[in-house]
Structure formats: structure tokens, C-alpha cells
Amino acid sequence: MSKRLLVFFGVGVVAIAIAVVVILSANKGSHLELQGKILKVRTGALGEGNSIAVMDFRVENPSDRPFVVRNVEIALEKPNGEMLKTPDGDVLYGATISKSDLKRLFQYNRFLGDQYNDGLGLQDAIAPHSTVDRMVAAHFELSEADLEKNKAVHVSIQDVDGPLWETSASIR
């Protein structure tokens, strides 16, 4: 009788293992996340005490659902690893340049070079199983020298359903 019990127990364990593998593989594409990195960071002075940071990045959506942009935030990291903060102690986020204003930004500020990629704007969708190159830009009320004293720029992009993609790159 114990031999028969061991056989049934073994068959049960194998059946459960197969079920777990099938369930996990069937839901693999349901987890919405982006993968990617910033390819290039460009900075420049817009005037005394005003500067701009432009980030070109490549991102892949390996899931089965589109990633629809809800919010884009751009912040700076100081050389000591802390985020740049306002006098109140909150993280200082740059004023994100809208997708429609990027063309004018590059047209009137030739020191930034050419606009290589389309801008990423609110409600833009990154299709399932696709890779795209996009750009975002932010205005900071800092001189270009103060902007370039920072170690890195952080970009956070949030989906309308909540998932968040974050990446960073060195300013220099």
C-alpha cells in the first residue's frame, strides 16, 4: 500500500508542477513593464539662470498590453547621490517640455543639435512587443553650470494604469 501511495503522490507532484508552469507561461505577457535606457543627454543654457536637459532614450514594451503615458517626471541627482531638492525639501522636478513644443525648442536653440526622435507626450502609447526611440526635455531654473554640476538625470514615466518605468543617465 505504501508503494501505491508514493506513486500517486509522485504523479500529483508532477501534475502540480506542470500546472504551475502552464499558468506562469500563460500570464507572462500580462505584466506591464518597460525596459530600456537613456541613450544621450544634452544640456544647454536658455538664459541666465535657466537651462534645458534633453534625453534621447530607447524603450521596449515586452508585454501584451500597450503602455499609455500618464506622467513624465525628470529630476537631477547631485554628486553625493541625493536628489536635488527645493528649499522645502521636496525633490526638484524640471518643467517637462510638451511634445508639441520640442520642434520649436530645437528650431530656436541650435546649440542642442538636431531632433533625432519624436517626443514622448501624455497619452502616447508604446505598442505591445515593440521598441521605440523617443525624447523628453525639461527646463530647470538653474544655470547651465549648476545643471552640469549634477551627477545624473532621472526620468520616470508612469502608465495610466499605474506601472512606473524609471531610468537614469550621467549628465556628462
ABEGO torsion letter per residue (X at the ends): XAAAAAAAAAAAAAAAAAAAAAAAAAAAAABBBBBEBBABBBBBBAEBGBBBBBBBBBBBBABABBBBBABBBBBBBBAAGBBBBBAAGBBBBBBBBBAAAAAAAAAABAAAEBBABBBBBBGBBBBBGBBBBBBBBBBBBBBAAAAAABABBBBBBBBAAGBBBBBBBBAX
